[in-house]
Amino acid sequence: MAKAKKILARKSYTAADLKLLKQHSKAKTPVARISKQMKRSVGALRQKALQLGIGLGHQR
């Protein structure tokens, strides 16, 4: 019997999430640590930072 496919639910960004992401950007927090704290993938965080026009991670 085949396994059931996991349904991915998109989680929208709240104003608090955006504020936290900007704070981490200024603090130059590693993306892996932000990912675990916000429970989002590294790629998702990088894409959102790109949309907001902020740098993320140590390599800018």
C-alpha distance matrix in Angstrom:
0.0 3.8 6.6 9.2 12.3 15.3 18.2 21.4 24.5 27.8 30.5 34.0 36.9 39.5 43.2 42.8 40.0 42.3 45.2 43.3 42.2 45.8 47.0 44.6 45.8 49.4 48.6 46.8 43.9 41.2 38.2 35.7 37.5 37.7 33.9 33.1 35.8 34.8 31.0 30.7 29.9 32.9 32.5 32.6 35.8 37.4 36.8 38.3 41.2 41.9 42.0 44.4 46.5 46.4 45.7 42.9 42.7 45.3 45.5 47.2
3.8 0.0 3.8 6.5 8.9 12.1 15.1 18.1 21.4 24.5 27.3 30.8 33.7 36.4 40.1 39.8 36.9 39.0 42.0 40.2 38.9 42.5 43.8 41.4 42.5 46.1 45.4 43.5 40.7 38.0 35.0 32.6 34.5 34.5 30.8 30.2 32.9 31.8 28.0 27.5 26.5 29.4 28.9 29.0 32.2 33.8 33.2 34.7 37.6 38.2 38.4 40.8 42.9 42.8 42.1 39.4 39.3 42.0 42.0 43.6
6.6 3.8 0.0 3.8 6.3 8.9 12.2 15.1 18.3 21.6 24.1 27.7 30.5 33.1 36.8 36.3 33.5 35.7 38.6 36.7 35.6 39.2 40.4 38.1 39.3 42.9 42.2 40.4 37.5 34.9 31.9 29.4 31.2 31.2 27.4 26.8 29.3 28.2 24.4 24.1 23.4 26.5 26.2 26.2 29.2 31.0 30.5 31.9 34.8 35.6 35.8 38.0 40.2 39.9 39.3 36.5 36.4 39.1 39.4 41.0
9.2 6.5 3.8 0.0 3.8 6.4 9.0 12.4 15.3 18.7 21.4 24.8 27.9 30.4 34.1 33.9 31.2 33.5 36.5 34.8 33.7 37.3 38.7 36.6 37.9 41.4 41.0 39.4 36.6 34.2 31.0 28.9 30.5 30.0 26.3 25.8 28.1 26.6 22.9 22.5 22.2 25.5 25.0 24.5 27.6 29.6 28.8 29.9 33.0 33.8 33.7 35.9 38.3 38.2 37.9 35.3 35.5 38.5 38.8 40.1
12.3 8.9 6.3 3.8 0.0 3.8 6.3 9.3 12.6 15.7 18.6 22.0 25.0 27.8 31.4 31.4 28.5 30.5 33.6 32.1 30.8 34.3 35.9 33.8 34.8 38.5 38.2 36.5 33.8 31.5 28.2 26.3 28.1 27.4 23.7 23.6 25.9 24.1 20.6 19.7 19.1 22.4 21.6 21.1 24.4 26.2 25.2 26.4 29.6 30.2 30.1 32.4 34.7 34.8 34.6 32.1 32.4 35.5 35.6 36.8
15.3 12.1 8.9 6.4 3.8 0.0 3.8 6.3 9.5 12.7 15.3 18.8 21.7 24.3 28.0 27.8 24.9 27.1 30.1 28.5 27.4 31.0 32.4 30.4 31.6 35.2 34.9 33.4 30.7 28.5 25.2 23.4 24.9 24.1 20.4 20.2 22.3 20.5 16.9 16.3 16.2 19.6 19.2 18.3 21.4 23.6 22.8 23.7 26.8 27.8 27.6 29.7 32.1 32.0 31.8 29.2 29.6 32.8 33.2 34.3
18.2 15.1 12.2 9.0 6.3 3.8 0.0 3.8 6.4 9.8 12.6 15.9 19.1 21.8 25.5 25.6 23.0 25.0 28.2 27.0 25.9 29.4 31.1 29.5 30.5 34.1 34.1 32.8 30.3 28.5 25.1 23.7 25.1 23.7 20.2 20.4 22.0 19.7 16.5 15.5 15.9 19.4 18.6 17.1 20.2 22.5 21.3 21.8 25.2 26.2 25.5 27.6 30.2 30.4 30.7 28.4 29.3 32.6 33.0 33.7
21.4 18.1 15.1 12.4 9.3 6.3 3.8 0.0 3.8 6.4 9.4 12.7 15.7 18.6 22.2 22.5 19.6 21.5 24.7 23.6 22.3 25.7 27.6 25.9 26.9 30.5 30.6 29.3 26.9 25.3 21.7 20.7 22.1 20.4 17.0 17.7 19.2 16.5 13.5 12.2 12.5 16.0 15.2 13.4 16.5 18.9 17.6 18.0 21.4 22.4 21.8 23.8 26.5 26.6 26.9 24.7 25.8 29.2 29.6 30.1
24.5 21.4 18.3 15.3 12.6 9.5 6.4 3.8 0.0 3.8 6.4 9.6 12.9 15.4 19.1 19.6 17.1 19.0 22.3 21.4 20.5 23.9 25.7 24.6 25.7 29.1 29.4 28.5 26.3 25.1 21.6 21.0 21.9 19.7 16.7 17.4 18.2 15.1 12.7 11.6 13.0 16.4 15.8 13.2 15.9 18.6 17.2 16.8 20.3 21.6 20.6 22.2 25.2 25.4 26.1 24.1 25.6 29.2 29.8 30.0
27.8 24.5 21.6 18.7 15.7 12.7 9.8 6.4 3.8 0.0 3.8 6.4 9.6 12.6 16.1 16.9 14.3 15.8 19.2 18.7 17.6 20.7 22.9 21.9 22.7 26.1 26.8 25.9 24.0 23.1 19.5 19.5 20.4 17.8 15.1 16.5 16.9 13.5 11.8 10.0 11.5 14.6 13.6 10.5 13.0 15.7 14.0 13.3 16.9 18.2 16.9 18.5 21.6 21.9 22.9 21.2 23.0 26.7 27.2 27.1
30.5 27.3 24.1 21.4 18.6 15.3 12.6 9.4 6.4 3.8 0.0 3.8 6.6 9.2 12.8 13.3 10.9 12.8 16.0 15.5 14.9 18.1 20.0 19.3 20.4 23.6 24.3 23.9 21.9 21.5 18.2 18.3 18.6 15.7 13.5 14.8 14.4 10.8 9.9 8.7 11.3 14.2 14.0 10.5 12.0 15.2 14.0 12.4 15.6 17.6 16.3 17.1 20.4 20.3 21.5 19.7 21.7 25.4 26.3 26.1
34.0 30.8 27.7 24.8 22.0 18.8 15.9 12.7 9.6 6.4 3.8 0.0 3.8 6.4 9.9 11.3 9.2 10.4 13.8 14.1 13.5 16.2 18.5 18.4 19.2 22.2 23.3 23.2 21.7 21.8 18.6 19.5 19.6 16.3 14.8 16.6 15.7 11.9 12.1 10.7 13.2 15.3 14.8 11.0 11.8 14.8 13.2 10.8 14.0 16.0 14.0 14.5 18.1 18.4 20.1 18.9 21.4 25.1 26.0 25.2
36.9 33.7 30.5 27.9 25.0 21.7 19.1 15.7 12.9 9.6 6.6 3.8 0.0 3.8 6.7 8.0 5.7 6.7 10.0 10.6 10.1 12.5 14.8 15.1 15.9 18.7 20.0 20.1 18.9 19.5 16.6 18.0 17.7 14.1 13.5 15.5 14.0 10.3 11.7 10.4 13.1 14.5 14.4 10.7 10.3 13.3 12.2 9.1 11.6 14.1 12.3 12.0 15.5 15.4 17.4 16.3 19.0 22.6 23.7 22.8
39.5 36.4 33.1 30.4 27.8 24.3 21.8 18.6 15.4 12.6 9.2 6.4 3.8 0.0 3.8 5.3 5.1 6.4 8.7 9.9 10.7 12.6 14.4 15.5 16.7 18.8 20.1 21.0 19.8 21.1 18.7 20.1 19.1 15.5 15.6 17.0 14.8 11.5 13.5 13.1 16.2 17.5 17.9 14.3 13.3 16.3 15.5 12.1 14.0 16.7 14.8 13.6 17.1 16.8 19.1 18.2 20.8 24.4 25.8 24.8
43.2 40.1 36.8 34.1 31.4 28.0 25.5 22.2 19.1 16.1 12.8 9.9 6.7 3.8 0.0 3.8 5.4 5.2 6.2 8.7 9.9 10.7 12.5 14.4 15.4 16.9 18.6 19.9 19.3 21.1 19.2 21.2 19.9 16.2 17.1 18.7 16.1 13.2 15.9 15.6 18.4 19.1 19.6 16.2 14.5 17.1 16.6 12.8 13.8 16.6 14.7 12.6 16.0 15.5 18.1 17.7 20.6 23.9 25.4 24.0
42.8 39.8 36.3 33.9 31.4 27.8 25.6 22.5 19.6 16.9 13.3 11.3 8.0 5.3 3.8 0.0 3.8 5.5 5.1 6.1 8.6 9.9 10.6 12.3 14.2 15.6 16.5 18.2 17.1 19.1 17.6 19.2 17.4 13.9 15.2 16.3 13.2 10.9 14.0 14.4 17.6 18.3 19.4 16.4 14.3 17.1 17.4 13.9 14.4 17.8 16.6 14.3 17.3 16.0 18.0 17.1 19.4 22.6 24.6 23.6
40.0 36.9 33.5 31.2 28.5 24.9 23.0 19.6 17.1 14.3 10.9 9.2 5.7 5.1 5.4 3.8 0.0 3.8 5.5 5.1 6.1 8.7 9.9 10.6 12.3 14.5 15.3 16.2 14.9 16.3 14.4 15.9 14.6 10.9 11.8 13.3 10.7 7.9 11.0 10.8 13.8 14.5 15.6 12.6 10.5 13.6 14.0 10.7 11.5 14.9 14.1 12.4 15.4 14.0 15.6 14.2 16.5 19.9 21.7 21.0
42.3 39.0 35.7 33.5 30.5 27.1 25.0 21.5 19.0 15.8 12.8 10.4 6.7 6.4 5.2 5.5 3.8 0.0 3.8 5.4 5.0 6.2 8.7 9.9 10.5 12.6 14.3 15.1 14.7 16.4 14.5 16.8 15.9 12.1 13.3 15.6 13.3 10.7 13.7 12.8 15.0 14.9 15.5 12.7 10.2 12.4 12.6 8.9 9.1 12.4 11.3 9.0 12.0 10.9 13.1 12.5 15.4 18.7 20.2 18.9
45.2 42.0 38.6 36.5 33.6 30.1 28.2 24.7 22.3 19.2 16.0 13.8 10.0 8.7 6.2 5.1 5.5 3.8 0.0 3.8 5.5 5.2 6.3 8.7 9.8 10.9 12.5 14.2 14.0 16.5 15.4 17.8 16.2 12.7 14.8 16.6 13.8 12.0 15.5 15.2 17.6 17.2 18.3 15.8 12.9 14.9 15.7 12.2 11.4 14.8 14.1 11.2 13.5 11.7 13.8 13.4 15.9 18.8 20.7 19.4
43.3 40.2 36.7 34.8 32.1 28.5 27.0 23.6 21.4 18.7 15.5 14.1 10.6 9.9 8.7 6.1 5.1 5.4 3.8 0.0 3.8 5.4 5.0 6.2 8.6 10.0 10.5 12.1 11.1 13.5 12.6 14.6 12.6 9.3 11.7 13.2 10.2 9.0 12.8 13.0 15.3 14.9 16.7 14.6 11.4 13.8 15.3 12.3 11.5 15.2 15.3 12.8 14.8 12.4 13.4 12.0 13.8 16.8 19.1 18.5
42.2 38.9 35.6 33.7 30.8 27.4 25.9 22.3 20.5 17.6 14.9 13.5 10.1 10.7 9.9 8.6 6.1 5.0 5.5 3.8 0.0 3.8 5.4 5.2 6.2 8.8 9.9 10.3 9.6 11.4 10.0 12.7 11.6 8.0 10.1 12.6 10.6 9.0 12.3 11.5 13.1 12.1 13.6 11.7 8.2 10.2 11.8 9.0 7.8 11.6 12.1 9.9 11.6 9.1 10.0 8.5 10.8 14.1 16.0 15.2
45.8 42.5 39.2 37.3 34.3 31.0 29.4 25.7 23.9 20.7 18.1 16.2 12.5 12.6 10.7 9.9 8.7 6.2 5.2 5.4 3.8 0.0 3.8 5.4 4.9 6.4 8.7 9.7 10.4 12.9 12.2 15.3 14.2 11.1 13.6 16.1 14.0 12.7 16.1 15.2 16.5 15.1 16.1 14.5 11.0 11.9 13.4 10.6 8.3 11.6 12.2 9.1 10.1 7.4 8.8 8.7 11.4 14.1 15.8 14.3
47.0 43.8 40.4 38.7 35.9 32.4 31.1 27.6 25.7 22.9 20.0 18.5 14.8 14.4 12.5 10.6 9.9 8.7 6.3 5.0 5.4 3.8 0.0 3.8 5.3 5.3 6.2 8.6 8.9 12.1 12.4 15.1 13.2 10.6 13.8 15.6 13.1 12.8 16.4 16.3 17.8 16.4 18.2 16.9 13.2 14.4 16.5 13.9 11.6 15.0 15.9 12.9 13.6 10.5 11.0 10.3 11.8 14.0 16.5 15.6
44.6 41.4 38.1 36.6 33.8 30.4 29.5 25.9 24.6 21.9 19.3 18.4 15.1 15.5 14.4 12.3 10.6 9.9 8.7 6.2 5.2 5.4 3.8 0.0 3.8 5.4 5.0 5.9 5.3 8.4 8.8 11.5 9.7 7.4 10.9 12.8 10.9 11.1 14.4 14.1 15.2 13.4 15.6 14.8 11.1 12.1 14.9 13.0 10.7 14.1 15.7 13.3 13.8 10.3 9.6 7.7 8.6 10.9 13.7 13.5
45.8 42.5 39.3 37.9 34.8 31.6 30.5 26.9 25.7 22.7 20.4 19.2 15.9 16.7 15.4 14.2 12.3 10.5 9.8 8.6 6.2 4.9 5.3 3.8 0.0 3.8 5.5 5.1 6.6 9.0 9.2 12.7 12.0 9.7 12.6 15.2 13.9 13.6 16.6 15.5 15.9 13.5 15.0 14.6 10.8 10.7 13.3 11.7 8.6 11.5 13.5 11.1 10.7 7.0 6.1 5.2 7.1 9.2 11.3 10.3
49.4 46.1 42.9 41.4 38.5 35.2 34.1 30.5 29.1 26.1 23.6 22.2 18.7 18.8 16.9 15.6 14.5 12.6 10.9 10.0 8.8 6.4 5.3 5.4 3.8 0.0 3.8 5.4 8.0 11.2 12.3 15.6 14.3 12.5 15.8 18.0 16.3 16.4 19.7 19.0 19.6 17.2 18.8 18.4 14.6 14.4 16.9 15.2 11.9 14.5 16.2 13.4 12.6 9.0 8.4 8.5 9.6 10.6 12.9 11.7
48.6 45.4 42.2 41.0 38.2 34.9 34.1 30.6 29.4 26.8 24.3 23.3 20.0 20.1 18.6 16.5 15.3 14.3 12.5 10.5 9.9 8.7 6.2 5.0 5.5 3.8 0.0 3.8 5.5 9.1 11.2 13.9 12.1 11.1 14.7 16.3 14.6 15.6 18.8 18.6 19.2 16.9 19.1 19.0 15.3 15.5 18.5 17.0 14.0 16.9 18.9 16.3 15.8 12.0 10.6 9.5 9.2 9.8 13.0 12.9
46.8 43.5 40.4 39.4 36.5 33.4 32.8 29.3 28.5 25.9 23.9 23.2 20.1 21.0 19.9 18.2 16.2 15.1 14.2 12.1 10.3 9.7 8.6 5.9 5.1 5.4 3.8 0.0 3.8 6.4 8.6 11.6 10.7 10.2 13.3 15.3 14.6 15.5 18.2 17.5 17.3 14.5 16.6 17.2 13.5 13.1 16.4 15.7 12.6 15.0 17.7 15.7 14.7 11.0 8.5 6.8 5.7 6.0 9.2 9.6
43.9 40.7 37.5 36.6 33.8 30.7 30.3 26.9 26.3 24.0 21.9 21.7 18.9 19.8 19.3 17.1 14.9 14.7 14.0 11.1 9.6 10.4 8.9 5.3 6.6 8.0 5.5 3.8 0.0 3.8 6.3 8.5 7.1 7.0 10.3 11.8 11.2 12.6 15.1 14.9 14.9 12.5 15.3 15.8 12.3 12.7 16.2 15.5 13.1 15.9 18.5 16.8 16.6 12.9 10.7 7.8 6.0 7.4 10.9 12.1
41.2 38.0 34.9 34.2 31.5 28.5 28.5 25.3 25.1 23.1 21.5 21.8 19.5 21.1 21.1 19.1 16.3 16.4 16.5 13.5 11.4 12.9 12.1 8.4 9.0 11.2 9.1 6.4 3.8 0.0 3.8 5.5 5.5 6.6 8.8 10.5 11.1 12.6 14.2 13.6 12.9 10.0 13.0 14.3 11.3 11.4 15.2 15.3 13.3 15.7 18.6 17.7 17.4 14.1 11.3 7.8 4.9 6.4 9.5 11.7
38.2 35.0 31.9 31.0 28.2 25.2 25.1 21.7 21.6 19.5 18.2 18.6 16.6 18.7 19.2 17.6 14.4 14.5 15.4 12.6 10.0 12.2 12.4 8.8 9.2 12.3 11.2 8.6 6.3 3.8 0.0 3.8 5.4 5.0 6.0 8.7 9.9 10.4 11.5 10.3 9.3 6.3 9.3 10.5 7.8 8.2 11.9 12.2 10.8 13.3 16.0 15.6 15.8 12.9 10.6 6.8 5.2 8.2 10.2 11.9
35.7 32.6 29.4 28.9 26.3 23.4 23.7 20.7 21.0 19.5 18.3 19.5 18.0 20.1 21.2 19.2 15.9 16.8 17.8 14.6 12.7 15.3 15.1 11.5 12.7 15.6 13.9 11.6 8.5 5.5 3.8 0.0 3.8 5.5 5.0 6.4 8.8 10.1 10.3 9.7 8.5 6.5 10.1 11.6 9.8 10.8 14.2 14.7 14.1 16.5 19.0 18.9 19.3 16.7 14.4 10.6 8.6 10.9 13.0 15.2
37.5 34.5 31.2 30.5 28.1 24.9 25.1 22.1 21.9 20.4 18.6 19.6 17.7 19.1 19.9 17.4 14.6 15.9 16.2 12.6 11.6 14.2 13.2 9.7 12.0 14.3 12.1 10.7 7.1 5.5 5.4 3.8 0.0 3.8 5.3 5.3 6.3 8.7 9.8 10.4 10.6 9.3 13.0 13.6 11.2 12.9 16.2 15.9 15.1 18.0 20.2 19.5 20.2 17.2 15.2 11.5 9.7 11.9 14.8 16.7
37.7 34.5 31.2 30.0 27.4 24.1 23.7 20.4 19.7 17.8 15.7 16.3 14.1 15.5 16.2 13.9 10.9 12.1 12.7 9.3 8.0 11.1 10.6 7.4 9.7 12.5 11.1 10.2 7.0 6.6 5.0 5.5 3.8 0.0 3.8 5.5 5.1 6.0 8.1 8.3 9.2 8.1 11.5 11.1 8.3 10.6 13.6 12.7 12.0 15.3 17.1 16.2 17.3 14.4 13.1 9.7 9.2 12.2 14.8 16.0
33.9 30.8 27.4 26.3 23.7 20.4 20.2 17.0 16.7 15.1 13.5 14.8 13.5 15.6 17.1 15.2 11.8 13.3 14.8 11.7 10.1 13.6 13.8 10.9 12.6 15.8 14.7 13.3 10.3 8.8 6.0 5.0 5.3 3.8 0.0 3.8 5.5 5.4 5.6 5.2 5.7 5.6 9.1 8.9 7.2 9.9 12.5 12.2 12.5 15.4 17.0 16.9 18.3 16.0 14.8 11.3 11.0 14.2 16.1 17.5
33.1 30.2 26.8 25.8 23.6 20.2 20.4 17.7 17.4 16.5 14.8 16.6 15.5 17.0 18.7 16.3 13.3 15.6 16.6 13.2 12.6 16.1 15.6 12.8 15.2 18.0 16.3 15.3 11.8 10.5 8.7 6.4 5.3 5.5 3.8 0.0 3.8 5.6 5.1 6.9 8.1 8.9 12.4 12.2 10.9 13.7 16.2 15.7 16.1 19.2 20.6 20.4 21.9 19.4 18.2 14.6 13.8 16.6 18.9 20.6
35.8 32.9 29.3 28.1 25.9 22.3 22.0 19.2 18.2 16.9 14.4 15.7 14.0 14.8 16.1 13.2 10.7 13.3 13.8 10.2 10.6 14.0 13.1 10.9 13.9 16.3 14.6 14.6 11.2 11.1 9.9 8.8 6.3 5.1 5.5 3.8 0.0 3.8 5.6 8.1 10.4 11.1 14.4 13.4 11.4 14.5 16.9 15.6 15.8 19.2 20.3 19.4 21.2 18.6 17.9 14.6 14.3 17.2 19.8 21.1
34.8 31.8 28.2 26.6 24.1 20.5 19.7 16.5 15.1 13.5 10.8 11.9 10.3 11.5 13.2 10.9 7.9 10.7 12.0 9.0 9.0 12.7 12.8 11.1 13.6 16.4 15.6 15.5 12.6 12.6 10.4 10.1 8.7 6.0 5.4 5.6 3.8 0.0 3.8 5.5 8.7 10.0 12.6 10.7 9.1 12.7 14.4 12.7 13.6 17.0 17.5 16.9 19.1 17.1 16.9 14.0 14.6 17.9 20.1 20.8
31.0 28.0 24.4 22.9 20.6 16.9 16.5 13.5 12.7 11.8 9.9 12.1 11.7 13.5 15.9 14.0 11.0 13.7 15.5 12.8 12.3 16.1 16.4 14.4 16.6 19.7 18.8 18.2 15.1 14.2 11.5 10.3 9.8 8.1 5.6 5.1 5.6 3.8 0.0 3.8 6.9 9.4 11.9 10.3 10.0 13.5 14.9 14.0 15.5 18.4 19.0 19.0 21.3 19.6 19.2 16.1 16.3 19.7 21.5 22.6
30.7 27.5 24.1 22.5 19.7 16.3 15.5 12.2 11.6 10.0 8.7 10.7 10.4 13.1 15.6 14.4 10.8 12.8 15.2 13.0 11.5 15.2 16.3 14.1 15.5 19.0 18.6 17.5 14.9 13.6 10.3 9.7 10.4 8.3 5.2 6.9 8.1 5.5 3.8 0.0 3.8 6.6 8.4 6.5 6.9 10.3 11.3 10.9 12.7 15.3 15.9 16.5 18.7 17.3 17.0 14.0 14.7 18.3 19.6 20.3
29.9 26.5 23.4 22.2 19.1 16.2 15.9 12.5 13.0 11.5 11.3 13.2 13.1 16.2 18.4 17.6 13.8 15.0 17.6 15.3 13.1 16.5 17.8 15.2 15.9 19.6 19.2 17.3 14.9 12.9 9.3 8.5 10.6 9.2 5.7 8.1 10.4 8.7 6.9 3.8 0.0 3.8 5.4 5.2 6.4 8.7 10.0 10.9 12.5 14.4 15.7 16.8 18.4 17.2 16.3 13.2 13.5 16.8 17.6 18.7
32.9 29.4 26.5 25.5 22.4 19.6 19.4 16.0 16.4 14.6 14.2 15.3 14.5 17.5 19.1 18.3 14.5 14.9 17.2 14.9 12.1 15.1 16.4 13.4 13.5 17.2 16.9 14.5 12.5 10.0 6.3 6.5 9.3 8.1 5.6 8.9 11.1 10.0 9.4 6.6 3.8 0.0 3.8 5.5 5.2 6.2 8.7 10.1 10.6 12.3 14.4 15.4 16.3 14.8 13.3 10.1 10.1 13.3 13.9 15.1
32.5 28.9 26.2 25.0 21.6 19.2 18.6 15.2 15.8 13.6 14.0 14.8 14.4 17.9 19.6 19.4 15.6 15.5 18.3 16.7 13.6 16.1 18.2 15.6 15.0 18.8 19.1 16.6 15.3 13.0 9.3 10.1 13.0 11.5 9.1 12.4 14.4 12.6 11.9 8.4 5.4 3.8 0.0 3.8 5.4 5.1 6.1 8.6 9.9 10.5 12.4 14.3 15.1 14.4 13.3 11.0 11.8 14.9 14.6 15.2
32.6 29.0 26.2 24.5 21.1 18.3 17.1 13.4 13.2 10.5 10.5 11.0 10.7 14.3 16.2 16.4 12.6 12.7 15.8 14.6 11.7 14.5 16.9 14.8 14.6 18.4 19.0 17.2 15.8 14.3 10.5 11.6 13.6 11.1 8.9 12.2 13.4 10.7 10.3 6.5 5.2 5.5 3.8 0.0 3.8 5.5 5.2 6.2 8.6 9.9 10.7 12.4 14.2 13.8 13.6 11.6 13.2 16.7 16.8 16.9
35.8 32.2 29.2 27.6 24.4 21.4 20.2 16.5 15.9 13.0 12.0 11.8 10.3 13.3 14.5 14.3 10.5 10.2 12.9 11.4 8.2 11.0 13.2 11.1 10.8 14.6 15.3 13.5 12.3 11.3 7.8 9.8 11.2 8.3 7.2 10.9 11.4 9.1 10.0 6.9 6.4 5.2 5.4 3.8 0.0 3.8 5.5 5.2 6.1 8.6 9.9 10.5 12.1 10.9 10.6 8.3 10.1 13.8 14.4 14.3
37.4 33.8 31.0 29.6 26.2 23.6 22.5 18.9 18.6 15.7 15.2 14.8 13.3 16.3 17.1 17.1 13.6 12.4 14.9 13.8 10.2 11.9 14.4 12.1 10.7 14.4 15.5 13.1 12.7 11.4 8.2 10.8 12.9 10.6 9.9 13.7 14.5 12.7 13.5 10.3 8.7 6.2 5.1 5.5 3.8 0.0 3.8 5.5 5.1 6.1 8.7 9.9 10.3 9.4 8.4 6.7 8.7 12.1 11.8 11.4
36.8 33.2 30.5 28.8 25.2 22.8 21.3 17.6 17.2 14.0 14.0 13.2 12.2 15.5 16.6 17.4 14.0 12.6 15.7 15.3 11.8 13.4 16.5 14.9 13.3 16.9 18.5 16.4 16.2 15.2 11.9 14.2 16.2 13.6 12.5 16.2 16.9 14.4 14.9 11.3 10.0 8.7 6.1 5.2 5.5 3.8 0.0 3.8 5.5 5.0 6.3 8.7 9.8 10.2 10.5 9.8 12.4 15.6 14.9 13.9
38.3 34.7 31.9 29.9 26.4 23.7 21.8 18.0 16.8 13.3 12.4 10.8 9.1 12.1 12.8 13.9 10.7 8.9 12.2 12.3 9.0 10.6 13.9 13.0 11.7 15.2 17.0 15.7 15.5 15.3 12.2 14.7 15.9 12.7 12.2 15.7 15.6 12.7 14.0 10.9 10.9 10.1 8.6 6.2 5.2 5.5 3.8 0.0 3.8 5.3 5.1 6.2 8.5 8.8 10.2 9.7 12.8 16.3 16.2 15.0
41.2 37.6 34.8 33.0 29.6 26.8 25.2 21.4 20.3 16.9 15.6 14.0 11.6 14.0 13.8 14.4 11.5 9.1 11.4 11.5 7.8 8.3 11.6 10.7 8.6 11.9 14.0 12.6 13.1 13.3 10.8 14.1 15.1 12.0 12.5 16.1 15.8 13.6 15.5 12.7 12.5 10.6 9.9 8.6 6.1 5.1 5.5 3.8 0.0 3.8 5.4 5.0 6.0 5.2 6.4 6.5 10.1 13.3 13.2 11.6
41.9 38.2 35.6 33.8 30.2 27.8 26.2 22.4 21.6 18.2 17.6 16.0 14.1 16.7 16.6 17.8 14.9 12.4 14.8 15.2 11.6 11.6 15.0 14.1 11.5 14.5 16.9 15.0 15.9 15.7 13.3 16.5 18.0 15.3 15.4 19.2 19.2 17.0 18.4 15.3 14.4 12.3 10.5 9.9 8.6 6.1 5.0 5.3 3.8 0.0 3.8 5.4 5.0 6.2 7.3 8.5 11.8 14.6 13.5 11.3
42.0 38.4 35.8 33.7 30.1 27.6 25.5 21.8 20.6 16.9 16.3 14.0 12.3 14.8 14.7 16.6 14.1 11.3 14.1 15.3 12.1 12.2 15.9 15.7 13.5 16.2 18.9 17.7 18.5 18.6 16.0 19.0 20.2 17.1 17.0 20.6 20.3 17.5 19.0 15.9 15.7 14.4 12.4 10.7 9.9 8.7 6.3 5.1 5.4 3.8 0.0 3.8 5.5 7.9 10.2 11.5 15.1 18.0 17.2 14.9
44.4 40.8 38.0 35.9 32.4 29.7 27.6 23.8 22.2 18.5 17.1 14.5 12.0 13.6 12.6 14.3 12.4 9.0 11.2 12.8 9.9 9.1 12.9 13.3 11.1 13.4 16.3 15.7 16.8 17.7 15.6 18.9 19.5 16.2 16.9 20.4 19.4 16.9 19.0 16.5 16.8 15.4 14.3 12.4 10.5 9.9 8.7 6.2 5.0 5.4 3.8 0.0 3.8 5.6 8.9 10.6 14.3 17.2 16.9 14.4
46.5 42.9 40.2 38.3 34.7 32.1 30.2 26.5 25.2 21.6 20.4 18.1 15.5 17.1 16.0 17.3 15.4 12.0 13.5 14.8 11.6 10.1 13.6 13.8 10.7 12.6 15.8 14.7 16.6 17.4 15.8 19.3 20.2 17.3 18.3 21.9 21.2 19.1 21.3 18.7 18.4 16.3 15.1 14.2 12.1 10.3 9.8 8.5 6.0 5.0 5.5 3.8 0.0 3.8 6.9 9.7 13.3 15.5 14.7 11.7
46.4 42.8 39.9 38.2 34.8 32.0 30.4 26.6 25.4 21.9 20.3 18.4 15.4 16.8 15.5 16.0 14.0 10.9 11.7 12.4 9.1 7.4 10.5 10.3 7.0 9.0 12.0 11.0 12.9 14.1 12.9 16.7 17.2 14.4 16.0 19.4 18.6 17.1 19.6 17.3 17.2 14.8 14.4 13.8 10.9 9.4 10.2 8.8 5.2 6.2 7.9 5.6 3.8 0.0 3.8 6.5 10.1 12.3 12.2 9.5
45.7 42.1 39.3 37.9 34.6 31.8 30.7 26.9 26.1 22.9 21.5 20.1 17.4 19.1 18.1 18.0 15.6 13.1 13.8 13.4 10.0 8.8 11.0 9.6 6.1 8.4 10.6 8.5 10.7 11.3 10.6 14.4 15.2 13.1 14.8 18.2 17.9 16.9 19.2 17.0 16.3 13.3 13.3 13.6 10.6 8.4 10.5 10.2 6.4 7.3 10.2 8.9 6.9 3.8 0.0 3.8 6.8 8.7 8.4 6.0
42.9 39.4 36.5 35.3 32.1 29.2 28.4 24.7 24.1 21.2 19.7 18.9 16.3 18.2 17.7 17.1 14.2 12.5 13.4 12.0 8.5 8.7 10.3 7.7 5.2 8.5 9.5 6.8 7.8 7.8 6.8 10.6 11.5 9.7 11.3 14.6 14.6 14.0 16.1 14.0 13.2 10.1 11.0 11.6 8.3 6.7 9.8 9.7 6.5 8.5 11.5 10.6 9.7 6.5 3.8 0.0 3.8 6.9 7.6 7.0
42.7 39.3 36.4 35.5 32.4 29.6 29.3 25.8 25.6 23.0 21.7 21.4 19.0 20.8 20.6 19.4 16.5 15.4 15.9 13.8 10.8 11.4 11.8 8.6 7.1 9.6 9.2 5.7 6.0 4.9 5.2 8.6 9.7 9.2 11.0 13.8 14.3 14.6 16.3 14.7 13.5 10.1 11.8 13.2 10.1 8.7 12.4 12.8 10.1 11.8 15.1 14.3 13.3 10.1 6.8 3.8 0.0 3.8 5.7 7.0
45.3 42.0 39.1 38.5 35.5 32.8 32.6 29.2 29.2 26.7 25.4 25.1 22.6 24.4 23.9 22.6 19.9 18.7 18.8 16.8 14.1 14.1 14.0 10.9 9.2 10.6 9.8 6.0 7.4 6.4 8.2 10.9 11.9 12.2 14.2 16.6 17.2 17.9 19.7 18.3 16.8 13.3 14.9 16.7 13.8 12.1 15.6 16.3 13.3 14.6 18.0 17.2 15.5 12.3 8.7 6.9 3.8 0.0 3.8 6.2
45.5 42.0 39.4 38.8 35.6 33.2 33.0 29.6 29.8 27.2 26.3 26.0 23.7 25.8 25.4 24.6 21.7 20.2 20.7 19.1 16.0 15.8 16.5 13.7 11.3 12.9 13.0 9.2 10.9 9.5 10.2 13.0 14.8 14.8 16.1 18.9 19.8 20.1 21.5 19.6 17.6 13.9 14.6 16.8 14.4 11.8 14.9 16.2 13.2 13.5 17.2 16.9 14.7 12.2 8.4 7.6 5.7 3.8 0.0 3.8
47.2 43.6 41.0 40.1 36.8 34.3 33.7 30.1 30.0 27.1 26.1 25.2 22.8 24.8 24.0 23.6 21.0 18.9 19.4 18.5 15.2 14.3 15.6 13.5 10.3 11.7 12.9 9.6 12.1 11.7 11.9 15.2 16.7 16.0 17.5 20.6 21.1 20.8 22.6 20.3 18.7 15.1 15.2 16.9 14.3 11.4 13.9 15.0 11.6 11.3 14.9 14.4 11.7 9.5 6.0 7.0 7.0 6.2 3.8 0.0
